[in-house]
Amino acid sequence: MISPRDPVPSNNPINHATGRPMSDRQVHHLQQIEEAGSLLYDVMHDAEGSARPGDHQDHVYGSRRMSIAATHLEIALMMARKAALEAK
């Protein structure tokens, strides 16, 4: 485990849950998950005709079903991120 006194690696992001540096593979998969999630959110907005959020705003949908889908997508992305960080 890394302590506060250890030197910080220059190019490797840190997994905040474990305090360990992430591998290049983990970083790559996290980026892919974020890109796929963002694309799906955009497609959902297009399908419904709702506006995309601005900076630092949540996705807001007009229909109940699309809101439920967005909630499930948020959970799926969270679980996918955790799974990607567990893989070495």
N, C-alpha and C positions, 0 to 999 in steps of 0.2 A: 504494500500500500504506500502511496505517496504521502509524505508529510509536508507541512508548510515550509519546512527548511530545505527540502529537496529542490534542485534546480528544475524549472519548468521546461519541458521539451519545446523547442521553438515552433515546429510545424504541426505537431499533433494535437488536435483538440482533446479535451479531457471529458470523460464520461463522468458527469456530476454525481451519478448514483453510486459509483464505485470509487471515484477518485483516481482512476487509472487512465492512461492515454488510450485513445481509440485507434484501432488499426486503420490502415488505408481502406481496407475492404468494408469495415463498418461505416466509415465516413461516406464512401461511395454509395452504399445501400441506403443510408439515411437520406442522402440527396435525392436518390431515385424515388424513395417513398414520398418525400415532400413534393417533388415535381408531379408525381402521379396524383396525389391528393389535391393539389392545386388545380390540375387539369380537370379532375372530376367535379370539384366545386364550381369551376367555370362552366362546365357543360350543364350542371344542374341549374345554374342561374339562367343560361341560355334557354333551356327547356321550359322553364317556368316564366321567363320574361322578367325576372327580378333584377335589380341593380346589384352589381358587385360592391363589396364593402370598400371603404377607403382605408388608409393606413391606420393600423391599430384598432380596427373595428371588426366585429364578428359578422359572420355570414348570416343574413336575415332573409328568410323565405316567406312568401305570402300564404302558401298552402300548408295545411297540417301535415300532409304526407311528405312533402319535400323537407319540412322541418325535422320530421322523424328520420328521414333518410340522412340528413346532415348530421344529426346526433349519432346515428350508427356509423357514419363515415368518420366522425371525430374519434369514436371509440376504436374503430378499426385501425386508424392511423396511429393512435397511441400504442395499441398492442403490437403493431408492426414495428414501430420504433424500438419498443422494448425487446422484441424478438431479434431485431437486427443487432442490438447492442449485446445480447447474450451470445450470439455466434462470434466465433473468433476468426 
